[in-house]
């Protein structure tokens, strides 16, 4: 969105049952918990460092586990 990051509530406009890729990058030294209220999601990758387009090649799309909260 061409603006600086800030702490806020995020809203995503998506079509029902569509695929949405959400990338959460935590640069803090503490563990963050993420909860998607009312929906299950699949964590297909976790890693250290900066996310790049090449990170998609490490996604586990074959046997991911549905969750509602993750760290």
C-alpha positions as CSV (number, residue, x, y, z in Angstrom):
1,X,0.0,0.0,0.0
2,X,3.1,2.2,-0.3
3,X,3.0,3.4,3.3
4,X,5.0,2.7,6.5
5,X,4.1,-0.3,8.7
6,X,2.0,0.4,11.8
7,X,0.2,-1.5,14.5
8,X,-3.5,-1.6,13.5
9,X,-6.4,-3.9,12.7
10,X,-6.1,-5.3,9.2
11,X,-9.1,-6.0,7.0
12,X,-8.8,-8.1,3.9
13,X,-11.5,-8.1,1.2
14,X,-11.7,-11.6,-0.3
15,X,-14.2,-13.8,-2.0
16,X,-15.7,-16.7,0.0
17,X,-13.6,-19.8,-0.2
18,X,-10.8,-18.2,-2.2
19,X,-7.1,-18.6,-1.6
20,X,-5.4,-15.7,0.3
21,X,-1.7,-15.6,1.0
22,X,-0.9,-13.7,4.2
23,X,2.8,-13.2,5.0
24,X,3.5,-12.3,8.6
25,X,7.0,-11.2,9.3
26,X,8.0,-10.7,13.0
27,X,11.3,-8.8,13.4
28,X,11.0,-8.8,17.2
29,X,13.0,-11.1,19.4
30,X,9.8,-12.3,21.2
31,X,7.2,-14.8,19.9
32,X,4.0,-13.4,18.5
33,X,0.7,-15.2,18.5
34,X,-1.7,-14.8,15.5
35,X,-5.3,-15.7,15.6
36,X,-7.8,-15.5,12.7
37,X,-11.1,-15.2,14.4
38,X,-13.9,-17.4,13.0
39,X,-11.8,-19.1,10.3
40,X,-9.3,-21.9,10.0
41,X,-6.1,-21.4,8.0
42,X,-3.1,-23.5,7.0
43,X,0.4,-22.6,7.9
44,X,2.4,-23.7,4.9
45,X,5.8,-22.3,5.9
46,X,7.7,-20.9,8.9
47,X,11.3,-19.7,8.7
48,X,13.8,-17.2,10.0
49,X,15.0,-14.1,8.1
50,X,13.4,-11.9,5.4
51,X,10.7,-13.3,3.2
52,X,11.4,-13.2,-0.5
53,X,9.6,-14.5,-3.7
54,X,11.9,-17.5,-3.5
55,X,10.4,-18.4,-0.1
56,X,7.4,-19.8,-2.0
57,X,9.4,-22.7,-3.2
58,X,9.5,-24.0,0.5
59,X,5.8,-24.0,1.0
60,X,4.2,-27.3,2.1
61,X,1.0,-27.4,0.1
62,X,0.6,-31.2,0.2
63,X,-0.2,-32.0,3.9
64,X,-0.6,-28.7,5.8
65,X,-2.6,-28.6,9.0
66,X,-5.6,-26.4,9.5
67,X,-5.3,-24.1,12.5
68,X,-7.0,-21.1,14.1
69,X,-4.0,-19.8,16.1
70,X,-0.3,-20.0,15.5
71,X,3.0,-18.6,16.8
